[in-house]
Amino acid sequence: RVENRLAGMDCNPYLGIAASLACGYLGMVNEIRPTKQFKGDAYEGDEDIPRVMGEALDLFETSEELHEILGPEFARVYSIVKRTEYEEFLQVISPWEREHLLLNV
């Protein structure tokens, strides 16, 4: 049984499962012992989990083993597309920013 609740609503479920299974496979290949089951808020645990898309992409882009499993060309194109989406997202001024920041300048 695999349960991974870290993925956000914007995660493609097929890619999320593929990445989880790939990481499990890499754990077996590299003989990494699983840790105990974690309960609670994963962001408050010992592991440093990315909180924004840019940080997650930085980690993904340096994971050569994961690129080999998913396919180097897929990983390259996926990184480009997601980085472009993220940079475009950062250019948008949200309603909250307009209300709380723009009016208080």
Z-matrix of the N, CA and C atoms (Angstrom, degrees):
N
C 1 1.444
C 2 1.522 1 108.26
N 3 1.319 2 115.63 1 134.17
C 4 1.460 3 121.98 2 177.50
C 5 1.519 4 108.06 3 -120.57
N 6 1.318 5 116.21 4 126.97
C 7 1.462 6 120.72 5 175.96
C 8 1.518 7 107.60 6 -132.57
N 9 1.313 8 115.86 7 119.24
C 10 1.451 9 121.25 8 -179.10
C 11 1.521 10 107.41 9 -132.27
N 12 1.322 11 116.25 10 110.36
C 13 1.468 12 120.67 11 -177.19
C 14 1.527 13 112.96 12 -102.62
N 15 1.319 14 116.96 13 11.35
C 16 1.458 15 119.20 14 -178.19
C 17 1.522 16 113.31 15 -80.14
N 18 1.315 17 116.64 16 -27.27
C 19 1.465 18 119.37 17 -177.04
C 20 1.523 19 110.28 18 -64.62
N 21 1.323 20 115.37 19 139.92
C 22 1.455 21 120.66 20 178.61
C 23 1.518 22 111.31 21 -83.92
N 24 1.319 23 115.51 22 177.25
C 25 1.465 24 120.61 23 179.44
C 26 1.521 25 111.71 24 -66.22
N 27 1.324 26 117.11 25 -20.42
C 28 1.456 27 120.53 26 -179.27
C 29 1.528 28 112.70 27 -85.19
N 30 1.313 29 117.34 28 0.90
C 31 1.462 30 121.77 29 -179.34
C 32 1.526 31 110.47 30 -81.02
N 33 1.315 32 116.74 31 131.58
C 34 1.457 33 121.17 32 172.04
C 35 1.525 34 107.00 33 -66.43
N 36 1.338 35 119.05 34 120.64
C 37 1.470 36 119.91 35 -174.87
C 38 1.524 37 113.45 36 -60.52
N 39 1.321 38 117.55 37 -33.20
C 40 1.462 39 120.32 38 179.25
C 41 1.525 40 111.18 39 -68.69
N 42 1.327 41 116.28 40 -40.88
C 43 1.465 42 119.69 41 177.84
C 44 1.521 43 110.84 42 -70.44
N 45 1.327 44 116.68 43 -35.57
C 46 1.464 45 120.13 44 177.63
C 47 1.517 46 111.70 45 -61.76
N 48 1.332 47 116.65 46 -46.09
C 49 1.470 48 120.61 47 178.11
C 50 1.523 49 110.06 48 -66.15
N 51 1.339 50 117.14 49 -42.86
C 52 1.470 51 120.34 50 179.63
C 53 1.525 52 110.74 51 -59.71
N 54 1.330 53 116.98 52 -43.26
C 55 1.465 54 120.50 53 -179.92
C 56 1.528 55 111.12 54 -67.09
N 57 1.328 56 117.25 55 -41.05
C 58 1.471 57 120.31 56 178.24
C 59 1.522 58 111.08 57 -62.38
N 60 1.331 59 116.56 58 -45.50
C 61 1.465 60 120.19 59 179.05
C 62 1.527 61 111.43 60 -66.08
N 63 1.338 62 116.59 61 -38.81
C 64 1.466 63 120.23 62 178.19
C 65 1.525 64 110.57 63 -62.52
N 66 1.318 65 116.98 64 -41.33
C 67 1.468 66 120.06 65 178.81
C 68 1.525 67 110.89 66 -66.88
N 69 1.330 68 117.11 67 -37.79
C 70 1.464 69 120.06 68 174.80
C 71 1.513 70 111.16 69 -62.35
N 72 1.326 71 116.47 70 -43.11
C 73 1.466 72 121.69 71 177.49
C 74 1.529 73 110.65 72 -60.72
N 75 1.324 74 116.70 73 -46.02
C 76 1.469 75 120.43 74 179.14
C 77 1.523 76 111.00 75 -62.61
N 78 1.317 77 116.73 76 -36.40
C 79 1.462 78 120.04 77 176.14
C 80 1.514 79 111.61 78 -61.17
N 81 1.336 80 116.87 79 -40.74
C 82 1.469 81 120.17 80 178.47
C 83 1.524 82 111.21 81 -69.62
N 84 1.333 83 116.74 82 -45.10
C 85 1.468 84 121.07 83 -179.54
C 86 1.525 85 110.83 84 -61.01
N 87 1.326 86 116.52 85 -41.87
C 88 1.468 87 121.28 86 -178.17
C 89 1.527 88 112.70 87 -88.90
N 90 1.340 89 115.83 88 5.30
C 91 1.466 90 122.85 89 177.47
C 92 1.532 91 112.84 90 54.73
N 93 1.310 92 114.73 91 45.63
C 94 1.467 93 121.18 92 176.99
C 95 1.524 94 107.81 93 -91.61
N 96 1.306 95 116.27 94 122.89
C 97 1.465 96 121.01 95 -179.59
C 98 1.533 97 109.33 96 -73.02
N 99 1.332 98 116.83 97 136.10
C 100 1.467 99 118.56 98 177.51
C 101 1.529 100 110.98 99 -66.53
N 102 1.299 101 114.89 100 146.21
C 103 1.462 102 119.64 101 176.01
C 104 1.522 103 108.34 102 -84.01
N 105 1.317 104 115.78 103 174.23
C 106 1.464 105 120.01 104 178.18
C 107 1.522 106 109.67 105 -66.44
N 108 1.317 107 114.71 106 156.16
C 109 1.455 108 120.63 107 176.86
C 110 1.524 109 108.77 108 -57.23
N 111 1.331 110 115.89 109 135.09
C 112 1.460 111 120.44 110 179.70
C 113 1.518 112 108.90 111 -99.33
N 114 1.314 113 116.63 112 132.18
C 115 1.460 114 122.06 113 175.48
C 116 1.519 115 108.12 114 -122.47
N 117 1.301 116 115.88 115 138.46
C 118 1.455 117 120.05 116 178.82
C 119 1.513 118 111.09 117 116.53
N 120 1.316 119 115.62 118 -160.84
C 121 1.457 120 122.71 119 -178.73
C 122 1.526 121 109.11 120 -82.76
N 123 1.321 122 117.08 121 113.08
C 124 1.465 123 121.36 122 -176.80
C 125 1.528 124 112.10 123 -62.13
N 126 1.316 125 117.03 124 -27.02
C 127 1.460 126 120.10 125 -179.99
C 128 1.530 127 112.20 126 -72.74
N 129 1.322 128 116.72 127 -13.06
C 130 1.462 129 120.76 128 177.68
C 131 1.526 130 111.83 129 -101.34
N 132 1.325 131 117.53 130 3.61
C 133 1.464 132 121.90 131 -179.24
C 134 1.519 133 112.19 132 -80.41
N 135 1.331 134 115.39 133 -173.18
C 136 1.464 135 121.56 134 -178.08
C 137 1.531 136 112.96 135 -73.78
N 138 1.329 137 116.90 136 -28.93
C 139 1.461 138 120.76 137 -178.60
C 140 1.524 139 110.30 138 -74.35
N 141 1.317 140 115.96 139 143.90
C 142 1.459 141 121.51 140 177.58
C 143 1.528 142 107.96 141 -90.46
N 144 1.316 143 116.80 142 101.15
C 145 1.458 144 122.39 143 -176.07
C 146 1.528 145 109.14 144 -98.00
N 147 1.336 146 117.47 145 131.51
C 148 1.471 147 119.68 146 179.17
C 149 1.524 148 111.22 147 -58.76
N 150 1.313 149 115.12 148 139.41
C 151 1.464 150 119.91 149 -179.68
C 152 1.524 151 112.04 150 -103.59
N 153 1.321 152 117.42 151 -15.34
C 154 1.465 153 120.69 152 179.14
C 155 1.527 154 109.28 153 -130.96
N 156 1.317 155 115.36 154 157.24
C 157 1.462 156 121.85 155 -176.49
C 158 1.527 157 112.22 156 -56.59
N 159 1.317 158 117.87 157 -39.79
C 160 1.464 159 120.73 158 -178.89
C 161 1.521 160 112.64 159 -59.63
N 162 1.331 161 116.52 160 -42.45
C 163 1.473 162 120.54 161 178.47
C 164 1.525 163 110.76 162 -65.73
N 165 1.328 164 116.76 163 -41.31
C 166 1.468 165 120.68 164 179.34
C 167 1.526 166 110.43 165 -64.56
N 168 1.322 167 117.43 166 -40.62
C 169 1.464 168 120.62 167 178.45
C 170 1.522 169 111.66 168 -66.01
N 171 1.332 170 117.22 169 -37.72
C 172 1.471 171 120.13 170 176.75
C 173 1.526 172 110.42 171 -57.96
N 174 1.322 173 116.63 172 -44.62
C 175 1.469 174 120.79 173 179.16
C 176 1.525 175 111.26 174 -67.36
N 177 1.325 176 116.82 175 -43.74
C 178 1.463 177 120.69 176 -179.85
C 179 1.524 178 110.97 177 -60.37
N 180 1.327 179 116.47 178 -42.69
C 181 1.461 180 120.69 179 -176.25
C 182 1.526 181 112.90 180 -66.41
N 183 1.322 182 117.90 181 -20.25
C 184 1.470 183 120.56 182 179.31
C 185 1.524 184 112.87 183 -98.77
N 186 1.324 185 117.97 184 -0.70
C 187 1.462 186 121.58 185 -177.04
C 188 1.528 187 110.81 186 -90.23
N 189 1.329 188 116.27 187 84.69
C 190 1.463 189 121.23 188 -177.10
C 191 1.523 190 112.17 189 -63.27
N 192 1.336 191 117.30 190 -37.71
C 193 1.465 192 119.98 191 179.96
C 194 1.528 193 111.21 192 -63.13
N 195 1.314 194 116.46 193 -41.55
C 196 1.461 195 120.24 194 178.99
C 197 1.523 196 110.59 195 -67.11
N 198 1.319 197 117.19 196 -36.84
C 199 1.469 198 121.26 197 177.49
C 200 1.523 199 110.67 198 -62.05
N 201 1.321 200 116.88 199 -38.96
C 202 1.463 201 120.34 200 179.27
C 203 1.523 202 111.07 201 -64.41
N 204 1.318 203 117.20 202 -38.74
C 205 1.468 204 120.74 203 -179.22
C 206 1.531 205 110.95 204 -72.15
N 207 1.324 206 116.88 205 -46.65
C 208 1.465 207 120.67 206 -177.79
C 209 1.524 208 112.34 207 -77.26
N 210 1.316 209 115.99 208 -19.70
C 211 1.460 210 121.50 209 -176.48
C 212 1.515 211 109.55 210 105.68
N 213 1.336 212 117.22 211 123.08
C 214 1.469 213 120.44 212 -176.51
C 215 1.531 214 113.78 213 -57.44
N 216 1.333 215 117.02 214 -39.77
C 217 1.469 216 119.42 215 -178.97
C 218 1.526 217 110.71 216 -68.90
N 219 1.331 218 117.37 217 -41.84
C 220 1.464 219 120.48 218 176.59
C 221 1.527 220 109.89 219 -59.96
N 222 1.333 221 116.82 220 -47.25
C 223 1.465 222 121.08 221 -178.08
C 224 1.525 223 110.92 222 -61.28
N 225 1.329 224 116.90 223 -40.71
C 226 1.468 225 121.22 224 -179.98
C 227 1.529 226 110.43 225 -63.77
N 228 1.333 227 116.35 226 -50.21
C 229 1.466 228 120.81 227 -178.02
C 230 1.530 229 110.73 228 -66.38
N 231 1.322 230 117.02 229 -42.04
C 232 1.465 231 121.06 230 178.91
C 233 1.530 232 110.07 231 -58.84
N 234 1.326 233 116.84 232 -44.98
C 235 1.470 234 120.86 233 179.32
C 236 1.519 235 111.51 234 -60.63
N 237 1.319 236 116.21 235 -44.03
C 238 1.471 237 120.27 236 -179.56
C 239 1.527 238 110.50 237 -62.91
N 240 1.328 239 116.68 238 -47.81
C 241 1.468 240 121.01 239 -177.88
C 242 1.529 241 110.73 240 -63.10
N 243 1.325 242 117.33 241 -48.32
C 244 1.466 243 120.53 242 -177.08
C 245 1.526 244 111.88 243 -68.86
N 246 1.330 245 117.61 244 -36.01
C 247 1.467 246 120.49 245 177.31
C 248 1.530 247 109.34 246 -64.71
N 249 1.330 248 117.09 247 -41.66
C 250 1.465 249 121.44 248 178.57
C 251 1.526 250 110.66 249 -63.90
N 252 1.338 251 117.00 250 -44.63
C 253 1.467 252 120.87 251 177.30
C 254 1.526 253 110.87 252 -59.45
N 255 1.324 254 116.49 253 -44.11
C 256 1.463 255 120.73 254 -177.86
C 257 1.530 256 110.98 255 -65.37
N 258 1.327 257 117.06 256 -43.68
C 259 1.465 258 120.37 257 179.51
C 260 1.524 259 111.08 258 -64.02
N 261 1.338 260 116.45 259 -36.81
C 262 1.463 261 120.35 260 176.70
C 263 1.530 262 110.57 261 -66.81
N 264 1.323 263 116.34 262 -41.17
C 265 1.467 264 121.37 263 177.88
C 266 1.529 265 110.93 264 -59.09
N 267 1.317 266 117.03 265 -40.45
C 268 1.465 267 120.97 266 -178.16
C 269 1.527 268 112.88 267 -67.34
N 270 1.327 269 117.61 268 -17.66
C 271 1.463 270 121.41 269 -179.46
C 272 1.529 271 112.79 270 -82.59
N 273 1.324 272 117.20 271 -13.58
C 274 1.467 273 121.62 272 -176.27
C 275 1.526 274 110.09 273 -86.40
N 276 1.310 275 115.75 274 132.79
C 277 1.462 276 121.05 275 175.00
C 278 1.524 277 107.07 276 -90.14
N 279 1.313 278 115.89 277 119.35
C 280 1.467 279 120.55 278 -176.56
C 281 1.530 280 110.57 279 -77.23
N 282 1.331 281 116.78 280 160.59
C 283 1.473 282 119.72 281 175.77
C 284 1.535 283 111.73 282 -57.13
N 285 1.329 284 117.91 283 -37.74
C 286 1.461 285 121.12 284 178.89
C 287 1.528 286 110.11 285 -63.02
N 288 1.336 287 117.41 286 -44.30
C 289 1.467 288 120.49 287 179.07
C 290 1.523 289 110.76 288 -63.16
N 291 1.331 290 116.23 289 -41.55
C 292 1.461 291 119.94 290 178.51
C 293 1.522 292 111.04 291 -60.19
N 294 1.319 293 115.40 292 -45.70
C 295 1.466 294 119.97 293 -175.98
C 296 1.522 295 112.49 294 -71.91
N 297 1.327 296 117.61 295 -44.40
C 298 1.460 297 120.84 296 -171.78
C 299 1.527 298 114.85 297 -94.81
N 300 1.299 299 117.27 298 -28.31
C 301 1.463 300 118.57 299 -175.11
C 302 1.521 301 112.77 300 -105.53
N 303 1.312 302 116.86 301 -48.71
C 304 1.455 303 120.81 302 -175.13
C 305 1.525 304 111.80 303 -63.23
N 306 1.321 305 116.90 304 -38.99
C 307 1.462 306 120.43 305 -177.33
C 308 1.528 307 112.85 306 -78.35
N 309 1.317 308 117.38 307 -11.24
C 310 1.465 309 121.06 308 -178.37
C 311 1.524 310 112.98 309 -106.19
N 312 1.312 311 117.20 310 15.49
C 313 1.471 312 120.41 311 -179.24
C 314 1.500 313 109.97 312 -87.67
